[in-house]
Amino acid sequence: MRPGGVRSFALELARGPGGAYRSGERLCGRVLLDVVAPLRVRALEVKARGGAVTHWLEGRSVGVNAVSSDYAAAETYLRRRQLLLRDTGETTTLPPGRHEFLFSFQLPPTLVTSFEGKHGSVRYCIKATLHRPWIPARRARKVFTVIEPVDINTPALLAPQAGAQEKVARSWYRNRGLVSLSAKIDRKGYTPGEVIPVFAEIDNSSTRPVLPRAAVVQTQTFLARGARKQKQAVVASLAGEPVGPGQRALWQGRALRIPPVGPSILHCRVLHVDYALKVCVDIPGTSKLLLELPLVIGTIPLHPFGSRSSSVGSHASFLLDWGLGALPERPEAPPEYSEVVADTEAAALGQSPFPLPQAPDMSLEGPFFAYFQEFRYRPPPLYSEEDPNPPSGATRPRCTTC
């Protein structure tokens, strides 16, 4: 038996340990209390807390002494409190057995995605506290995850990204030639699991072979007291073939898949999580040639219909700029109707194109539905501004005012 007559005191969320929440939703759960004897309770409360915290130390030497500077910052996003048993000045006696107390919180309209980093974090949790007279308070804690949606179906994130750089290869203060790099991707926003087609051109005019590479890099930036601390990590990479002296290489959509990573965090005042596609060329004897294209990792994937026109248009101009495709100068005329439908089929159409069903409970698998499936894919007849069958004079309407 536990001291004070409490066998167990726990918190449970409605979505379980693997569930995630987003801003504006309701956070529901229950407090489970199991007692073995009559229990005197003064109050029972539940608190929801969430925020971002950064902290790191920086040391420097002042003469013969070492001095360290402490940098810390915090930002609160969630602070809610709910009383399940209100403290009225008198105690409440709970009978032995299992007791369940439900709670519910409305999450704020704006939150930041949960994150764990080396010098900072974004965390959310629920705390339940059982207050009893003359006995230390009993506490239970449960952590939950928040994933703020990042929609990549916006014009800014659907726009192509491109850039170019060049560098003179030097060795022992001698000029070994020029190395140039240009790269482009079809859009800025991606989601985990998608493939980034990388288009690049490497022109090696130097006297030594060079090696092109590409990588998706995550940059964590922590801010506090006007200072910043950064940490970078490579989440995906690929390497190309060496480009010999005086040669030129072309990447026509080299595939670089994004692994399961957290989304970009762009609207937090104490920490940021950014992504970039870095295309570089290793030059022997010289620092590498680097080209960086910004990326945004979102949670809502590319919509197949909502942004179809903008994505298709940008992709067409993207291919034309790189000489990978060409639009037809003049659209082709549609085929003649007689070329698609045979004369025997046309005669059959004039007899009974839509036969009436024999029974009202006829299923859609019968010949009536099969005929529609066949007819829907046939092209319409040619359009003409002149009516091929003009009405005769006898049927032409006459003016009633004459």
N, C-alpha and C positions, 0 to 999 in steps of 0.2 A: 504493500500500500504506500502511495506517495504521501509525503507530509501535507497536512491540511486537507486530506480527503479527496484530492484531485488525482484521478488515474491518468488522464490524458487531456491535453489542450492543444488543438491544431487548427490550421487554416486550410481551406480548400477553395480553389477558384473553379468557376463553372466550365471553363475551357480546358482544364487540365494543365499539366506541366509543359506540354508542347505547344499550347495555344498562344497566338500573338494578337495584340490589340492595336488599334489605330485611333487617332484623335477623333473626338466626338462620339465614340461608342460608350456603351455602359459596361462597367466592370462589376460583375456579380460574383458572389461567392457565399460561403457560410463558415461560421465558427463552430467547431465541434468541442464540446466539453463533457467529459465523462467523470462523474463523481461517485464515490463509494459510500458517502455518508452525507447527511444534511450539511450544506455548504452555505456559509454566510458570505454574501457578495456585496461590495459597496458600489461598484460600477464595472461596466464592460464596454470598451470603446475600440473602434477600428480606425486606423489612419492610413491614407494613401499618400506616398511621397515619391517624388521623382525629380531628377535634375542632373546637371552636368558638372563635373569636378575635374580640375587639372592641378597637378602638383609635380614639381621637380626641383632639384638642387643644382646649383652651378658653383664650382669652386674656382678661386683665383689666388694667386700669390701676391702678397703685399710685403715686400722685403723678405724677411726670413719666416714670416707667418703665412699660414694658409687660411683664407677667409672663404666661407661658403655663403651663397645667397639663396634664400628660400623664396620660390615663386609658387603662388597658389591663387586659384580663382574658382568661383562657383556660380551657377545659375540654376534657379528653381523653375520647374515647369508644372509640377503637380503638387498640390497641398490640399487634401480633403480629410474631414473628420466626421465620424458618425458614431453616436452613442446608441449601443444596443441595450444596455441597462443604465439608465440615467442615475447619477448620484444626487439623491434628494436629501441627504443628511441622515437617512435611516438605511439599514442594511436590508438586503433581500435574501431570503433563505431559499435555496434550491434543493429539491428533494434528490435522493440518490437516483442514479441512472444516467442515461445519455441525453444531452441537451443540444439543440441545434438552433443557431441564431443566424438569420439571413441578413446580408448587407448588399448594398448597390451604390455605385458611384458613377457620376457622369464625368467622363474624361474631358479635359479642355479641348477647344477646337484646334489648337496648335500644339504639337509635341515634336520631339526630336527622336529619331531612331535610336534604339538601344545600341550601345557600343562599349567595347572593352579595349583599351590601348595601354601602352607602356607608361605614359605620363598623364593619363586621364581616362574618364569613362562617362557614360550616360546610363544611369540605372533607375529602375522603377521597382517599388516593393509595396506590400501591404503588411501592416503590423497590427496585431490584436493584443490588447493589454487587459488582464483581469485584475481588478483592484479588490483586495480583501482587508478587513480591519486587522491590524497588528501582525500582518504577515506580508513579506515582500511580494511585490506584484509579479504575476505570471505572464510571460510574453510568448507570442508565436509570430513568426515572420515568413513571408512567401514572396519570392521575386517573380515578376512577370515581364514579358518582352513587348516592346512597342516597335512597330515597323511603320514609319510614316510613308505614305505612298508618294512615289516620284514618277510622274507620267512623262514618258519620252515622246508622246504624240503631240508635240508642240513645234511650231515653226523653228524656234531657236535650236532645238535638239535634233530636228530632221535636216538641218542644213549641212552640206558637205564641209569637211575640214581639209585644208591643204596647206602646204608650206614648202619652202626650198632653202637650202643652205649650201655653202661651198667653203672649202678650206684648202690652203696651200700646204702641200706635204713638204716638210723640211727634215733634213738629216745633217747634223754637224754644220748648221748654219748655211746649208746649201739648199737651193730650191729644187725639189724633186717633181714638181708638176702640180696641177690643180685637180682636186676631187670634188665633184658636185653631187648633191642629193636632193631629190624632190619626191614628196610622198603625198598621198591623198586617201581619204576614206569617205564613204558615201554619206555618213551622218555622224552626229556627235553623241547621241543617246543610244545606249544598249542596255540589255538586261542579262543577268547571269545565264549561261548556257548558250548564248548567241555566238555566232562566228563573225569576226571582223574581217572583211576582205581588204587586204592591204595592197594598194597600188603604189609602186615606187619605181624610180629610175635612178640608177647609179652610173655615173660617168667617171671613169678612172683615167685621167690624163697624166698620172704620175708614172714613175718608173718602177713601182713596187705593187704587188697584188694587195687588194684590200678585201675585207670581209664585212658584208652587211648583216645587220641583226635588227630585230624588232621585239618589243616587250610592252606589256601592260603593267604600269607601275602605280601602286597605291601610295599616296602621301598623306600622312597624319600630321596635322599642325595643331599644336597646343599653345594657347595664349594666356598670359597672366602678367599683370602690372606693366603692360607695354612691351614685354619681351615675348619671344616665341621659341618653341622647340619643335623640330621636325624629325620625323622618322619615315623612311621609305622602305618599301618592300616590293619585289617583283612577284606578280601573281600569275603571269603567263608570258611565255617567250617563244621565239622561233629564230633560227639561224639560216641564212642563205648560203649559196655557194660562193667561193672566192671569185673576185673579179680581177682578171689579169691586167697588166699594164697596157694602156691604150685601148681598153675594151669598155663595153657598155652593157649593163644588165638591166632587165625590165621585169618587175613583179606585176603580174596581171591577176591580182586578187589572191595573194597568198593568204591562206586561212589561219586565223589566230582565234582560238576559242576562249571565251571568258569563263573561268571556273566559278563555283559557288562562292561569292564574296558579298559583303554587306553593301548596301546602297550608298551613294554619295550623301554626305552631310554638309549642306551648304549654308544653312540658316541658324547656326549656333554661334554665340558670341565668344565662347571660350575654347572651342575646338572645331576643326574642319577635317573632312575626309574627302580627298580629291583623287581623281584618276586621270591618267594620261597615257597615250600611245607614244612611246619613244622609239624612233627609228634612228639607228646610228650606224656608222661605218668605221671599223677599226683600221687605222692607218699605221703601219709600222714606223716607229721613230717619231710619231706625232700624236698629239692628243686626238681622241676620236671625234669624228664629225657627228653632231647630234641635232636631231630635229624632233620637236615635241608637239604633238597634237592633243588638245584637251578632250577628255571624255567625261560623260556623266553616266553613272550606273544607276538605273532606275528599277522600280518594282512593277510597273505596268508595262507589258511588252507592246510592241508595235501593233497597232490596230490594223486589220486587213482592209477595212472599208473607210474608217473615219478620216485617215490621212492618206488615202490612196492617191489622190490627184497630186498632192504636194510631193509625196515620196517618189512617185513615178516620174514626175517632171524633173525633180532634182537628180534622180538616177540617170535619166536620159541625157541631161546636160553634162552630168559627171562623165558618162561614157564618151560623149562627143569631145569633151575637152582632152581626154587622153587617147583619142583616136581608136577607141575600142568598139565603136559602133557608128552607124550612119542612119539617119532618118530618110525615108524615101522622099524624093523630090516631089512626086505627084501620086496621090492615092490611086490604087487600081480600081477600075470600074467593076461593079458586081456582075456576076455571070448572068446569062440569059436564063429565063425561067424554063425554056424548053431544053436547055442543056442539062438541067438538074432533074426535071420531072419528065418521064417518058410519056409518049402519046397514049399508051395503054393506061397508064396511071391517071392521066388527065381525064380520059373518058370515064374511068371508074369513079373519079371524083364527082362528075356531073350526075351520076345516077343516085347515089344515096350516101352522101358524105357523113351524115350523122345519124346512124340507125338508132331507132328508139329502143330503150332497154325492154326486155321481155318481162322482167319482174322488178318490182320496186326495191327488193333487197339485193340487187345485183352488186357483187363486189367490184372493187377497182381493178381486179386482175383480169377482167373480161376483155373482149375485143373493143369495147367502147373506149376504155382508157388506153388500150394499146394503140388505137388509131391516133389519139391525141399525142402520144409520145412520138409517133412516127411523123406527124404533121408539124410539130412545133419546131423541128430542126430544118424545115425546108425554107429557102429564101423567098421573100415576097416578090411579086412581079415588078418589072421595071416601072419607075415613076415617070409620068409624062404630064406636062402642063396642058396638053390638048387631050380632050376626052375622045378616046377611040370610038365610043358609041354615043354620039350626040343625040339628044332627044329629037323626035320628029316634030314637024310643024303642027300635027294634029294634037299632040299631047302637050305642046308648049303653052304655058298659061297666058291668057289674054288680059289686057289692061281693062279694068272695069270703069275707068273714067272717060274712055273714048266713046 
